[in-house]
Amino acid sequence: MSNAFCATADLRFPQANEPTMYFIGVTTGKSSIMRVFPAWARRLGISEHIVGIDCKWHDDAAVYRNVVSFIKSDPLSLGALVTTHKIDLLAATRDLFDALDPYAQLMGEISSISKQGAKLAGHAKDPITSGLSLAAFLPENYWAATGAELFVLGAGGSSIALTCYLMETCAPGNRPARIVVSNRSEPRLAEMKHIHAKTNPGISVEYHHCPHPEDNDRLCATLKPGSLVVNATGLGKDAPGSPLTDAAVFPEGGYAWDFNYRGNLVFLDQARAQEKARGLKIEDGWIYFIHGWTRVIAEVFHIDIPASGPAFDELSAIAASVR
């Protein structure tokens, strides 16, 4: 079987001849997982076979249905990790799933496809993985200690997951002073606002339609010192560019976090240009990559993978060695 397919509505996927996990994305062949997964699989004692499936950004519903229908019907196709298409894929294929976890139902997205016997299951793992990733670099009780705010660029699945995680887990005295969300199109903002209405314990949230990077620059300038700015747009990986211009000013003493770890990471370049002058702390998406994949692999292969400790550190070291 090929290591990657460009999905279409009428593509006939070949039947898997060994247990196989899929990676549904945009440019899957460029991901480090194609080297990391086989090394992890040998350590975990599972099948090493992974296949990429590339779909266009906001692809046709028929394409997503073709992909999910194949995985559901093919005996040795065990499941998949979904990136970029989490919301669009579930919207197009919801009736094909026999079970959805509570986060998937709440947020209308899935990042994990797996099988539970004859049933096809969808899970939204991002609230868990984004929380684990944030905790890896943000000091404990950071929001309470600093009064900092959160600016999330993009209103897709990853943004919804991160904000819902904070709303559900932050103690009343340790929450962002304000959450600011921007997006190039308005429907995603409306959907996020609808979801937040079910989970927000009282955090101040602003939703801004920002079709141009200059619009985001203006919002960035309003942030308090110490605030966290997150690029959750996919720009820099799935498409070129950054949601900010080079003229944007990051919050003094704050954090710049790009959910991406590969590609032309313009957002990170912009942050590094201000790192010393503004006292920024900069994070890419590598730890998010590791937590995201290990949580889904555990679901697809029905195995236990710790999220911390010596076993997790060993997997992180293996990933770094073949990155």
PyMOL commands that set and color helices and strands:
alter all, ss='L'
color gray80, all
select helices_A, chain A and resi 28-30+33-44+61-73+86-96+102-107+126-137+142-146+157-169+186-199+213-220+266-273+275-278+286-301+310-322
alter helices_A, ss='H'
color red, helices_A
select strands_A, chain A and resi 4-6+20-25+49-54+77-82+99-100+112-116+119-123+150-153+179-183+205-209+228-231+255-258+281-283
alter strands_A, ss='S'
color yellow, strands_A
deselect
rebuild
show_as cartoon
